[in-house]
Amino acid sequence: MKQNVLVSVIFATYNRCDVIRQVLQQWEKVDKTTKYSYEIICSDDASSDNTVSIIEEFVDKLPITILRNEHGGASRARNAALKIARGEIVIFTGDDIFPTENFINKHYENHLLFGDNVSTLGRIEWHKDIEMNHLMYHITNVGCEQFGFATLPPHSTIDYRFFYTSNISVSRKVLNSLHEYFSLSFDRYGFEDIELGYRIGKAGVTFFYDSDILAYHHHIYDDVDKFCNRQLNAGNQLIVFANLQPKVRKNEFSGIDDFNRVLKEYIKNSEKYSSRGKKILAYVDKMKNRTKILERQIKKCDIKELRAECSALYKFIFQFYMYMGWAKRYQAKKEIDDSVFAEMVFDYICPGIVQYFYQNEKLSYNEADSIIYVERGIQRKISIEIEKPMELRLDPISFPCIIKNFSAYVKNRSIIKKKLKIKRTNSDNENILDFTNQEDPQIYFDCDNLIGKQTIQISMDVYSLANIEKEVEKLVQNEINQNRNYIEPVYEKELINIQITGLDKTKTEKLISRYNDIVKEKFDERVIFSNKSKAFASNYIYKVKNEPLKDSDMVRAVEEIYKNFYGVNINGNVIKLSLLKNNNLEKIKTI
């Protein structure tokens, strides 16, 4: 009779002979500390190396089942494993993931605590045996293109976008209730796990991030081009996800439809290729080469400014390739040169600012009184309300451009339209509105003869001639201004921050020091006292009334906060903070 299995661990594998032996040796350590019955299902996606033979070496050492599949991708391989899984919960992990020793225990004990309707995500760090370059630091701590743990407060509820199948557990009952497991509509890597997470969430499951369930990722990214290809695939597959889930497309990825609209504009108004797009592609290659130089310099001399520049370039490059993946997926059936996509994507990432000014009483234009909005695409349609006679100034875009198909009409309540003439411009050729040599294009209209409330409607096609290097320089400077650490993992920030107010500076500092001392050992720096709100922490405020809480009372208060923080969002049982409220200690916000 087969033993009752409580936990099924599933990972797909393909040509991982480089690391699979070490991964399974780590699973032997997990096996020694695991208190619950479990199975490991290794689902091979037709490896052509000796991955399977290495796994076979561990069949007598671990409760392993090996599945040999025809080559069809990770989703198909995982689905084959799910069909035979016997556990109450399924833990999805990877063939390059090293679990810590309490990995299974913690996942299953969360299931015992929270039940079928909670899925637990664990934390993932880079493996300590691999040398982490700035690219790897960036994609997990700055841009978060790989994992978004930097944005997650530990021990908090999260949404389906964090359904990372490297370290996550789900009730098998919930999985079996779905009409399908991983969708086979995805033809490349990317978003098949997030799409499954979306359907699991729709089935009533809450996602809980338990940062104590730790696993290490043994995967080296030492080539910017390799990660660019990943972003291309991710952008491509995001469209598959949006098409599978129309409600997500409408409510959460609405930018996809706007992107498609702008893309159609560019294709309609472009030739077979774009000379400016060619320059953009060449400059993106230049940016990639610059990051390679910066990586070498950082290795020799780790300077914050070098990392800031590198991260700024990475953020632009990876976003650029993600959008390129979107564009090429949309227009897969049409033969369009990448240069057209590149021009559109650049203008989408760095859109021109449209601005118009009302003339003030001093007959001048005040920046503070102007109306600013961001406009994407070639075609611009603007409506401006006029309530009294004046001169009106319009800045069609914030950098050099050429404007075609320009028209401006005045319309009153009687729906009578009258053409509005341009008074003057700073264009190089006023007849065709050529602002090629103007950093700040300006068009002035004479509205002195307009009486009463009027609506001015302007339409134009704006062809951007932006200096690419200047736009990128702005992005670099913005990143430098962030003043990041670039060394410590962002998700190691403190969990609970209690801000002390109501005392003068000296008394506040003394009280902060005292309270931090009494909670440090018990809460392992998960709780800190300070004089301000902290990022990546659950923030509370303690306004001291009369005398501060005694040490023993503050410990009890912190214990109550801690207990409440863990339980309130999971099972719906809100713990009353009677002690806290009576002493004016209240939660102000969760970041």
C-alpha positions in Angstrom: 0.0 0.0 0.0 1.4 3.4 -1.0 2.2 5.8 1.8 -0.1 8.8 2.1 1.8 11.7 0.5 1.3 15.2 2.0 3.6 17.2 -0.2 4.4 16.9 -3.9 7.5 18.8 -5.1 7.5 19.4 -8.8 10.2 20.7 -11.1 10.6 20.5 -14.9 14.2 20.0 -16.1 16.0 20.3 -19.4 19.7 19.9 -20.0 20.8 20.8 -16.5 23.7 18.4 -16.0 25.8 21.3 -14.9 24.0 21.8 -11.7 21.3 19.1 -11.1 23.6 16.8 -9.1 24.3 19.6 -6.6 20.6 20.5 -6.5 19.7 16.9 -5.5 22.5 16.7 -3.0 20.9 19.8 -1.3 17.5 17.9 -1.4 19.2 15.1 0.6 19.9 17.7 3.3 16.2 18.8 3.1 15.2 15.1 3.4 16.9 14.7 6.7 15.0 17.5 8.4 11.6 17.0 6.7 8.8 15.9 9.1 6.1 15.2 6.5 5.7 12.6 3.8 6.6 14.0 0.4 7.5 13.1 -3.2 9.7 14.8 -5.8 8.6 14.6 -9.4 11.3 15.4 -11.8 9.7 16.0 -15.2 12.3 15.9 -17.9 11.6 17.9 -21.2 13.6 15.5 -23.4 17.1 16.5 -22.2 19.8 15.7 -24.7 22.6 15.6 -22.1 22.9 13.2 -19.1 20.5 15.1 -16.8 18.2 12.1 -16.4 21.0 9.6 -15.7 22.2 11.9 -12.9 18.7 12.1 -11.4 18.6 8.3 -11.5 21.5 8.2 -9.2 19.3 9.6 -6.4 16.2 7.4 -6.9 17.3 5.2 -3.9 18.3 8.2 -1.8 15.2 10.4 -2.3 11.5 9.8 -3.0 11.9 10.7 -6.7 9.7 9.9 -9.6 11.2 10.6 -13.0 9.0 11.5 -16.0 10.4 11.3 -19.5 8.5 13.6 -21.8 8.6 14.5 -25.5 10.1 18.0 -25.9 7.3 20.5 -25.4 8.5 23.1 -22.9 8.3 23.6 -19.2 4.5 24.0 -19.0 3.8 20.6 -20.7 6.4 18.9 -18.5 4.9 20.4 -15.3 1.4 19.4 -16.4 2.5 15.8 -16.8 3.8 15.9 -13.2 0.6 17.4 -11.9 -1.4 14.6 -13.4 0.4 12.1 -11.1 1.0 14.3 -8.0 -0.5 12.9 -4.8 0.3 15.5 -2.2 -2.2 17.8 -0.3 -0.1 20.6 -1.6 2.2 21.0 -4.6 5.4 23.0 -4.3 6.7 24.3 -7.6 10.5 24.8 -7.7 13.3 24.7 -10.3 16.1 22.5 -11.5 18.6 25.3 -10.5 16.9 26.1 -7.1 18.6 25.1 -3.9 16.1 24.8 -1.0 17.0 25.5 2.6 16.6 22.6 5.0 13.1 23.6 6.4 11.7 24.2 2.9 9.1 21.5 2.9 8.2 21.9 6.6 7.5 25.6 6.3 5.4 25.3 3.1 3.3 22.5 4.6 2.9 24.1 8.0 1.6 27.3 6.3 -0.9 25.1 4.6 -1.9 23.6 7.9 -2.3 27.1 9.4 -4.1 28.8 6.5 -5.9 26.0 4.6 -6.5 25.4 0.9 -7.3 29.0 0.0 -3.9 30.3 0.7 -0.9 29.9 -1.6 2.5 30.5 -0.1 5.4 32.2 -1.9 8.9 31.9 -0.5 11.9 34.1 -1.0 14.6 33.5 -3.6 18.2 34.8 -3.4 21.2 34.3 -5.6 23.3 31.3 -4.8 26.3 32.2 -2.6 28.6 30.1 -4.8 28.2 32.3 -7.9 29.8 35.7 -8.3 27.0 38.3 -8.6 27.7 41.1 -11.1 25.7 44.3 -11.3 23.4 42.9 -13.9 22.3 40.2 -11.5 21.9 42.7 -8.7 20.0 45.1 -10.9 17.3 42.6 -12.1 16.4 41.6 -8.6 16.9 44.8 -6.6 16.6 47.8 -8.8 14.7 47.1 -12.0 13.1 43.9 -10.6 12.9 42.4 -14.1 13.7 39.0 -12.8 11.9 38.9 -9.4 9.9 41.5 -7.6 10.8 40.6 -4.0 12.3 44.1 -3.5 8.7 45.5 -3.6 7.2 42.9 -1.1 6.9 43.6 2.6 7.8 40.2 4.3 4.9 38.2 5.6 2.3 40.1 3.6 -0.4 39.3 1.1 0.5 39.7 -2.5 -1.2 39.3 -5.9 -1.0 36.8 -8.7 1.8 38.7 -10.5 4.2 37.1 -8.0 3.3 33.5 -8.7 6.9 32.5 -9.1 7.2 28.8 -9.8 10.7 28.7 -8.3 9.4 28.7 -4.7 5.6 28.6 -4.3 3.1 26.1 -2.9 -0.6 25.6 -3.8 -3.3 23.3 -2.7 -3.6 20.3 -5.1 -7.4 20.5 -4.6 -7.4 24.0 -6.0 -5.2 23.1 -8.9 -7.4 20.1 -9.8 -10.5 22.4 -9.8 -9.1 24.4 -12.7 -10.1 23.7 -16.3 -6.4 23.3 -17.1 -3.1 23.5 -15.4 -0.4 25.5 -17.1 -1.8 26.8 -20.4 -0.2 25.5 -23.5 -1.1 28.6 -25.5 2.3 30.1 -24.5 4.8 29.2 -27.1 7.9 30.7 -25.4 9.1 31.1 -21.8 7.4 33.9 -19.9 4.0 34.5 -18.2 2.7 31.0 -18.3 3.2 30.8 -14.5 1.6 34.3 -13.9 -1.4 33.3 -16.0 -1.9 30.2 -13.8 -1.6 32.4 -10.7 -4.3 34.7 -12.1 -6.7 31.8 -12.5 -5.8 30.4 -9.0 -6.5 33.9 -7.6 -9.9 34.0 -9.4 -10.7 30.6 -7.7 -10.6 32.5 -4.4 -7.0 31.9 -3.3 -5.0 34.5 -1.4 -1.2 34.7 -2.0 1.0 35.0 1.1 4.7 36.0 1.0 6.6 34.1 3.7 10.2 35.5 3.5 11.4 32.8 5.9 11.0 30.1 3.3 14.3 30.6 1.5 15.8 29.1 -1.6 18.9 29.9 -3.6 18.9 30.4 -7.4 22.0 29.1 -9.2 21.7 30.9 -12.5 24.4 33.2 -13.9 23.5 36.2 -16.1 26.8 37.6 -17.3 25.6 38.7 -20.7 23.3 41.7 -21.3 22.3 40.3 -24.7 21.1 37.1 -23.1 18.8 39.1 -20.7 17.6 41.2 -23.6 16.4 38.1 -25.4 14.6 37.1 -22.2 12.8 40.5 -22.2 11.9 40.0 -25.9 10.3 36.7 -25.0 8.5 38.1 -22.0 7.0 41.0 -24.0 5.9 38.5 -26.6 4.2 36.2 -24.1 2.6 39.1 -22.2 0.4 39.6 -25.3 -0.6 35.9 -25.1 -1.6 36.3 -21.5 -3.6 39.5 -22.3 -5.4 37.7 -25.1 -6.2 34.7 -22.9 -7.6 36.9 -20.1 -9.6 39.8 -21.5 -10.6 41.1 -18.1 -6.9 41.5 -17.1 -6.3 43.2 -20.4 -9.1 45.7 -19.7 -8.5 46.3 -16.0 -4.8 45.9 -15.4 -3.0 45.8 -18.7 -5.0 48.5 -20.4 -1.8 50.1 -21.7 -1.5 47.2 -24.1 -4.4 48.6 -26.2 -2.9 52.1 -26.1 0.4 50.7 -27.2 -1.2 48.9 -30.1 -3.0 52.0 -31.2 0.3 54.0 -31.2 2.0 51.1 -33.0 -0.6 51.2 -35.8 0.0 55.0 -36.2 3.7 54.5 -36.7 3.2 51.6 -39.2 0.6 53.7 -41.1 2.8 56.8 -41.3 6.2 55.1 -41.8 8.0 53.7 -44.8 9.3 50.1 -44.9 12.0 51.2 -42.5 12.8 54.2 -40.3 16.2 56.0 -40.6 15.6 57.4 -37.1 14.7 53.9 -35.9 18.0 52.7 -37.3 19.8 55.3 -35.2 17.9 54.3 -32.1 18.8 50.6 -32.6 22.5 51.6 -33.1 22.3 53.7 -29.9 20.7 50.9 -27.9 23.7 48.7 -29.0 26.0 51.5 -27.9 24.2 51.5 -24.5 24.6 47.7 -24.2 28.3 48.0 -25.0 28.6 50.8 -22.4 27.1 48.5 -19.7 29.7 45.9 -20.5 32.4 48.4 -19.9 30.7 49.6 -16.7 30.5 46.0 -15.4 34.3 45.6 -15.9 34.9 48.9 -14.2 32.7 48.1 -11.2 34.5 44.8 -10.8 37.8 46.7 -10.5 36.5 49.7 -8.5 33.0 49.5 -7.0 31.8 53.1 -7.2 28.1 54.0 -6.7 28.0 56.4 -9.7 29.1 53.6 -12.0 26.4 51.3 -10.7 23.8 54.1 -11.0 24.7 54.7 -14.6 24.7 51.0 -15.3 21.3 50.5 -13.7 19.8 53.5 -15.6 21.0 52.0 -18.9 19.7 48.5 -17.9 16.3 49.9 -17.0 15.9 51.6 -20.4 17.4 48.6 -22.4 15.3 46.0 -20.7 12.1 48.0 -21.0 13.0 48.7 -24.7 13.3 45.0 -25.4 10.1 44.2 -23.5 8.2 46.6 -25.7 9.9 45.3 -28.8 8.6 41.9 -27.9 5.1 43.4 -27.6 5.3 45.1 -31.0 6.7 42.1 -32.9 4.1 39.8 -31.4 1.3 42.2 -32.5 2.6 42.5 -36.0 4.0 39.0 -36.4 2.1 38.4 -39.7 3.5 41.6 -41.3 7.0 42.2 -42.7 8.0 45.3 -40.8 11.6 46.3 -40.2 12.7 46.4 -36.6 13.7 50.1 -37.2 10.0 51.0 -37.3 9.3 49.2 -34.1 12.4 50.8 -32.5 11.3 54.4 -33.3 7.8 53.7 -31.9 9.1 52.0 -28.8 11.6 54.8 -28.0 8.9 57.5 -28.4 6.6 55.4 -26.2 9.2 55.1 -23.4 10.3 58.8 -23.7 7.0 60.5 -24.8 7.0 64.2 -25.7 5.4 66.5 -23.2 2.6 68.7 -24.7 2.1 72.0 -23.0 0.0 75.0 -23.5 0.0 78.4 -21.8 -2.6 81.1 -21.1 -1.3 84.6 -21.4 -1.5 86.3 -18.0 -2.3 89.9 -17.1 1.4 90.9 -17.5 1.2 89.6 -21.1 3.7 86.9 -20.3 3.6 83.1 -19.8 4.0 81.5 -16.4 5.3 77.9 -16.3 3.3 77.3 -13.1 0.0 78.2 -14.8 0.6 76.0 -17.8 -1.3 72.8 -18.6 0.9 69.8 -19.2 0.1 66.3 -20.3 2.0 63.4 -21.8 1.1 62.3 -25.3 2.2 59.2 -27.1 2.1 58.5 -30.8 2.2 60.7 -34.0 -1.4 62.0 -34.1 -2.3 64.6 -31.5 -5.7 66.0 -30.8 -6.0 68.7 -28.2 -9.0 70.6 -26.8 -8.4 73.9 -25.0 -11.0 76.0 -23.3 -10.9 79.8 -23.7 -13.0 82.1 -21.5 -11.7 85.6 -22.5 -9.7 87.2 -25.3 -6.0 86.5 -25.1 -2.9 85.2 -26.8 -2.4 81.4 -26.5 0.9 79.6 -26.7 1.2 75.9 -27.6 4.3 73.8 -27.2 3.6 70.7 -29.3 6.4 68.6 -27.9 9.4 69.2 -25.6 12.2 68.6 -28.2 12.9 69.1 -31.9 10.2 67.9 -34.3 8.4 68.4 -37.6 4.7 69.0 -37.6 2.5 68.0 -40.5 -1.3 68.0 -41.1 -1.8 70.9 -38.7 -5.3 72.3 -38.2 -6.8 74.6 -35.5 -10.5 75.5 -35.2 -12.6 77.5 -32.7 -15.9 76.1 -31.7 -18.6 77.8 -29.6 -21.8 76.5 -28.1 -23.6 76.9 -31.4 -21.2 74.3 -32.8 -20.0 76.9 -35.3 -16.4 76.1 -36.4 -13.9 78.8 -37.5 -10.4 78.3 -38.5 -7.8 79.7 -36.1 -4.8 81.3 -37.6 -1.2 80.9 -36.3 0.1 84.3 -35.1 3.8 83.4 -35.0 6.1 80.5 -34.3 9.8 79.8 -33.7 9.9 77.2 -36.4 12.7 77.2 -39.0 10.1 77.2 -41.8 6.7 78.6 -40.7 4.9 77.2 -43.6 5.6 73.5 -42.8 6.2 74.0 -39.0 9.7 72.6 -39.1 11.2 72.7 -35.6 14.3 70.6 -36.4 16.6 73.1 -34.7 14.4 74.1 -31.8 14.8 72.6 -28.4 11.5 74.1 -27.3 9.1 74.4 -30.3 6.4 77.1 -29.8 3.2 78.1 -31.7 1.3 81.3 -30.8 -2.4 81.9 -31.6 -4.2 85.2 -31.6 -7.5 84.8 -29.7 -8.1 88.5 -29.0 -11.3 88.5 -31.1 -12.9 85.6 -29.3 -15.8 86.6 -27.1 -17.2 84.4 -24.4 -16.4 80.8 -23.7 -14.9 79.0 -26.7 -13.3 75.6 -27.4 -10.1 75.4 -29.5 -9.6 72.1 -31.2 -6.1 71.4 -32.6 -5.0 68.3 -34.5 -1.5 67.6 -35.9 1.0 64.9 -36.7 4.1 65.3 -34.6 7.3 63.6 -35.9 9.8 63.5 -33.2 13.5 64.3 -33.8 14.5 64.0 -30.2 18.2 63.8 -29.4 18.4 60.2 -28.1 21.6 60.7 -26.1 20.0 63.6 -24.2 17.0 61.6 -23.3 19.2 58.8 -22.0 21.3 61.2 -20.1 18.2 62.4 -18.3 17.4 58.8 -17.3 21.0 58.3 -16.0 20.8 61.5 -13.9 17.5 60.5 -12.5 18.9 57.2 -11.4 22.0 58.8 -9.8 19.6 61.1 -7.9 18.0 58.0 -6.3 21.1 57.6 -4.2 20.7 53.8 -3.9 22.9 51.5 -1.9 23.5 49.0 -4.7 25.1 46.5 -2.4 22.6 45.2 0.2 19.6 43.3 -1.1 16.6 45.6 -0.9 14.3 42.9 0.6 16.4 42.7 3.7 14.9 45.9 4.9 13.2 45.8 8.3 9.7 44.3 8.6 8.0 46.5 11.2 8.9 50.1 11.8 7.5 52.1 14.8 7.9 55.8 14.5 8.0 57.7 17.8 6.6 61.2 18.0 5.4 63.6 20.7 8.8 64.2 22.4 11.6 66.6 21.7 14.6 65.4 19.7 16.8 64.4 22.6 14.1 62.4 24.5 13.0 60.8 21.2 16.5 59.6 20.4 17.0 58.2 23.9 13.6 56.4 23.8 14.4 54.9 20.3 17.7 53.6 21.6 16.1 52.1 24.7 13.2 50.4 22.9 15.5 49.0 20.1 17.6 47.4 22.7 14.7 45.6 24.4 13.2 44.2 21.1 16.4 43.4 19.2 17.1 40.0 20.6 13.5 38.7 20.6 12.5 40.0 17.1 15.9 39.6 15.4 15.7 43.2 14.0 12.4 42.5 12.4 11.0 45.3 14.6 12.8 48.7 14.9 11.9 52.0 16.4 12.8 55.2 14.6 11.8 58.9 14.2 10.4 58.5 10.6 8.5 56.3 8.3 10.6 53.6 6.4 10.3 52.1 3.0 9.6 48.4 2.6 8.3 48.1 6.1 4.9 48.0 7.8 4.8 51.4 9.5 3.2 52.3 12.8 3.3 55.5 14.8 3.6 55.8 18.6 2.7 59.3 19.9 3.9 59.5 23.4 1.3 60.8 25.9 2.6 61.9 29.3 5.1 59.1 30.2 6.4 56.6 27.6 5.3 53.0 27.9 7.3 50.8 30.3 9.7 48.4 28.7 7.6 45.4 29.6 4.4 47.0 28.2 6.2 48.0 25.0 7.3 44.4 24.5 3.7 43.3 24.9 2.5 46.0 22.5 5.1 44.9 19.9 4.1 41.2 20.3 0.5 42.2 19.6 1.5 44.2 16.5 3.6 41.3 15.3 0.8 38.8 15.9 -1.7 41.0 14.1 0.6 41.7 11.2 1.0 38.0 10.5 -2.6 37.0 10.8 -4.9 39.9 9.9 -4.7 39.6 6.1 -4.8 35.8 5.9 -7.7 34.4 7.8 -9.8 37.5 8.3 -9.5 37.4 12.1 -8.7 41.0 13.0 -7.0 41.1 16.4 -8.1 44.1 18.4 -5.2 46.3 19.3 -6.6 47.3 22.6 -3.3 47.9 24.3 -2.0 49.8 21.4 -5.0 52.1 21.0 -5.1 52.9 24.7 -1.5 54.1 24.5 -1.9 56.0 21.3 0.1 53.4 19.2 -1.6 53.1 15.8 -0.9 51.7 12.4 -0.6 54.5 9.9 0.1 52.7 6.6 1.6 49.6 5.0 3.9 50.2 2.1 
